[in-house]
Amino acid sequence: MPLTTCPDCEHSVSDQAPACPQCGRPMTAQTTERTSKSLKAQLLVFVLVLCSGLLGTCITIMDGETLHWFWVVLLACGAIGYLATQVSIWWEHD
């Protein structure tokens, strides 16, 4: 069991230890995911809803038909959901 030196307190630490027992500094690199997977999935769903509403609206207007309320609701839900999810992502970060 080789020993290494803690860069902060210069205490001898086992190379298997996750943190220095003296000062608590992590000895291994730690990565953290800043945005949860559920928020990423939620964002994807709202982007798809928004794109569907936009596509439906564009096709309806190009055909010269009257815009149906369904496409407007789809656009609104996608836009509001997207913005709410972006705020949640921002709020979750440190």
N, C-alpha and C positions, 0 to 999 in steps of 0.2 A: 504494500500500500504506500505508494510514493506521496510525498508531501509537497505542496506548493505554498507560495506566500501570498497572502491577501494583499492586493494593491492598496487598500485603504489603511488597514491597521498594521500591516506587516506581520500578522500572526500566522503560524504554521497551520495549514489546513489540508486535509486529505483531498486528493484529486477526485474522490468519489462524492464528496460533500456538495450538496446543492447550494449551500450558503456558508459564509464564515461564521463559526460559532461565537466568535468574539464580538464582531460588529454587525453581523447579519447581512453583509453585502452578498448578493447573488454571485456565485462562482461560475455559472454557466450563462450563456446568452439566452435571454428569454424573449420570445416573440409573442405579441398579443394581437389578436384580431380586433381592430378598432370598431368595426361595424358588424353587428350580429348577422348571422345568415338569415334569420327570419325577416329582418328589415330589408336585406338585399332581395329576398324573394318577394316581399310585399312591394318593393319599388319596381321590380320587374313586372308584376301583375298590373300595377297602375300604368306603367309605360305602355303595356300591350293594350289596355283598355283605352288609353288616350289615343294611341295610333289607330285603333279600330274605329273610334269615333271620328277621328280626323279623316280617315280613308272613306268611311261611309258618307260623311258630309261632302267631301270633294266629289265623289261619284254622283251623289244626288244632285248637286249643283250643276255639274257638267252635263248631266242628262236633261237639265232644264226642268226638273220636277220640283215640287214644293218640299222644302226641308221638313222631314218627319221629326217629331219630338224625341223619338228614340235616340237619334244621333246626337241631339243637343244634350240629353241626359248622360249619354255615354261620354261625351267630351267633358262635361262638367264633373262627373264622377272621377274620371281619369286625372283631370287637372287638380282637383281638390285633394284626391288621394295621394298624388305625386308630391304636391307641396307639403301635405301633412307628414308624409314619410320622410321627406328631406329635413323637415324641422325635427322629427324624432331622431334622425341620424345625427344631426347637429347637437341636439340636446344630450345624447348619450356619450359623446366624446368629452374627454377631459379638457 
